[in-house]
Amino acid sequence: MIGRRTKPDGLPFRLYERVGKFKISYFYKLPGGANAFWLSASVKRPEAIAQIRREAIQRAEILNGKAVSSGTTEELFKKYFAWQERMPIESEDRKAKITLTENKVESKNLIAVFGAMDPEHIKPKDIYRYLSERANRGAPAKANKEIALLSAVLEYARRLGVLEKNPCRGIKYNRTKPSQKYVTPDEIELMLKVARARGGSYLVFSLCMYTAYLTVSRPSEMRELTRKACTPDGLEIEVGKRRAGQARKTKLILWSPELKATVDEAIALQRTPAIYIFANSTGQVYSRTGWTTILNRLMKYCEDEAKQHGAVFNRFTLKDMRPTAVTDRMTGGDQSITDATGHVDERMVKKVYDRRTVKKAKATNTFGQRGKEPRIRVGLKGNFIPRKSPK
């Protein structure tokens, strides 16, 4: 009799892995103790190991009665992700790795509702019901992203010729209120102070967030920032978002004493050299779940520290650093804001990232054109004296 799993391994019920000196095996244990199947591959053949693992999972799902039915939306999702992962990295149709990871998480909610349905049977009313129910549960923006993913998957079905029309076309998404979150300098300073006191991953996170502020960068641009980005002149960062067909763009953020010291400190913290500047203990990019867990703890420590001193601290995330930086730069009169953000023009910057609640401007010039007599003159007692008409 085999024992209960001591830790999650991602395998289906009754499917087990055995790692030997020369072979890795996957086997399915029946209730009576017999093995339904046993698949093995040499430890020196990683491709063969991956293949038998996939086959073992598929066979285990069939035995567990959880096999994906042919012709369903769930099967279409699997085909869509497989298609994305097969494409060359430089392909314009391929999504970024971090986007695909997020899409796979989003697909779980969609599959729970639409998974057993034939894609042809999904109607606009079903999509509106999904949007409404998710909004009622407090996730209107997330519902919009999930339906956008469903639309991409159903569009892929049209490409395959299994669907005539995409029911997501013309759908009106949930109305959402743009975020107005602004992180104050005191909150950033407190985060750095608390992180330095605790060290480890907390300090890595705080340095990453501060670098995002200094470079006006997106979360993905920071989490996946590599040492290769460090140049003699500054940080050369690939712009994370671009329209289909646009050439890849980079932005060069010139070194400042603060930026150089922050990046150098993050690299110095690494126990083993890694290609990523803000890497975890194994030298890899932090997973989304790992990042969220540690950041929540850091924010809680910051709240406790602020409370002890009678101060107010509002939690923030990595994505809040970019609009905060834009707001501070525009307040300071930065004339090259699009060079820092990587945008083509300022419309998106002003619409999404500018969080200023008070905007300042100079008073209208009452003196007309430079070098000419003023249009209106004011007397010593404040009386307005109309300008004489020219003869």
ABEGO torsion letter per residue (X at the ends): XBBBBABBAGBBBGBBBBBBAABBBBBBBBAAGBBABBBBBBAABAAAAAAAAAAAAAAAAAAAGABBBBGBAAAAAAAAAAAAAABBAABAABBBAAAAAAAAAAAAAAAAAAAABBAAABBAAAAAAAAAAAAAAGBAAAAAAAAAAAAAAAAAAAAAGABABBAABGBBBBBBBBBABBBBAAAAAAAAAAAAAAEEAAAAAAAAAAAAAAAGBBAAAAAABBAAABBAAEBBBBBABBBBGBBBBBBBBBBBAAAAAAAAAAAAABABBBABABBBAAGBBBBAAAAAAAAAAAAAAAAAAAAAAGBBBBBBBAAAAAAAAAAAAAAAGBAAAAAAAGBABAAAAAAAABABABBBBBBBBAAEBBGBBBABBBBAAGBBBBBBBBX
